[in-house]
């Protein structure tokens, strides 16, 4: 396994705007060469996890030669409540 700075790898994983946090990051030897395992928290429940995984895997392979990527996803929590303005303003009388 060639020498890779783990914090540089962590920062590169934010290439996708849907990534909110990267935790439990570790590099390991794999049959293919270098592997990476991490837990990601996405920015919102509707973030396309497949797209996130594919984007990060491509960047890690091209920039660092990481051949195997194992990503686990955490629930980002509930969608923040928004104000429903479709009924118009409510005024106190």
N, C-alpha and C positions, 0 to 999 in steps of 0.2 A: 504494500500500500504506500503510495507516494505521500509526502508531507502536504497536508492541507490545513490552513488556518480555519478552525471551526467557527470563529466569529465572522469571518468573511463569508463563509458558506451560509451562516444564519442570515446575514444581511441580504445576500443574493436571493434568498427564498421569499423576500418581500417584493419580488419582481411583479407578482400578481397583486393587484389592488384589493382583492378579496381576502388577503391574509392579514389578520389582526395580530396574531402572536405565534411564535415558534418556541416550543418547549420540548424538553426531553430529547434534545438533539444529540445523536451519537453517530460516529463513523465506525465501520467495521470491515473486515476482510470478507469478501464474498467469492463465490466460484467465478463470477465474471470479473472481479477485480476489487473495486471499492464500493461499499454499500453505505447507505445512510438511512437511519430511522429517526422519525420526529413526530411530534404531536402538534397539529396546527389548530388554531382557533380562527374561524372565518369571521369576517366583518358583519355578516348578516345571514340569517337562515336560508335566504334564497340564492346564495353564492353557489355557482356550479362547481362542485367539488371535483368532478372529472376534469374540467378545464384547468382548475388550480393544479391538480396533480400532474397533468400533462405539461403545463407551462413550466412548473418547477423542475420536473424531471429533465426536460430539454435543456434548461439553463444549467443545471448541475452537471449534466453529461458534457455539454460544450465547454463550460468554463473550468470545471474541476476534474473531469474524467470519472465522475461518479456514475457507475453503471447500473446500480440497483437502488431504487428509492422506495422505502416503505413509509407511507404517511398515514397517520391516524388523525381523524378529525373530531374536534370537540364542538359541542353545541354552543353557539355564541350567546344563547339566552333568548328571551322573548323579543319580539319585534317591538320597538318603542311605540307607545300609543301616539297617535296623531289626532289632531283636532279635525273633526268632521265639519267642514264649513259648507257642506252642500245644503244645509237647512237655513243658512243665513246667520246673522248675528243674533245672539240672545241678549235682550235688553231688560234690565231691571226696571219695573214700573213703580 
